[in-house]
């Protein structure tokens, strides 16, 4: 049960930090618009795939989880 409690506290804090980050608008200009993110515009069609943003977020989350398990 202690592990579940730690997990819930960690997830709650992570959600609060992400919410604060989005609420203040700090990431509005660069999150999802990094070099390497794929954007295609053709007439009415727009395709957007933030591959580099996804990779950076994955690395950050992996590092945080590695620190937490240590």
C-alpha positions, -999 to 999 in steps of 0.1 A, spaced: 0 0 0 29 24 6 40 21 -31 4 29 -42 4 60 -19 37 72 -33 25 67 -69 -7 86 -62 12 115 -46 37 116 -75 9 115 -102 -10 142 -83 20 165 -82 29 158 -118 -7 167 -129 -5 199 -108 28 209 -123 16 203 -158 -16 222 -151 3 252 -137 26 251 -167 -3 252 -191 -23 277 -171 5 302 -171 12 297 -208 49 292 -204 50 264 -230 26 280 -254 52 293 -278 76 264 -281 59 232 -270 49 213 -301 68 237 -324 104 224 -321 127 218 -350 120 183 -363 82 183 -356 64 174 -388 39 199 -403 23 196 -437 -1 223 -451 -19 217 -484 -50 238 -491 -76 229 -464 -56 200 -451 -32 204 -422 -12 175 -408 9 179 -377 30 153 -358 52 166 -330 77 138 -331 106 157 -314 83 171 -287 71 135 -280 107 122 -278 117 150 -254 87 144 -231 94 107 -232 130 112 -222 120 136 -194 94 112 -180 118 82 -182 144 102 -163 119 112 -136 107 77 -132 142 64 -130 150 89 -103 118 79 -84 126 42 -85 161 47 -73 
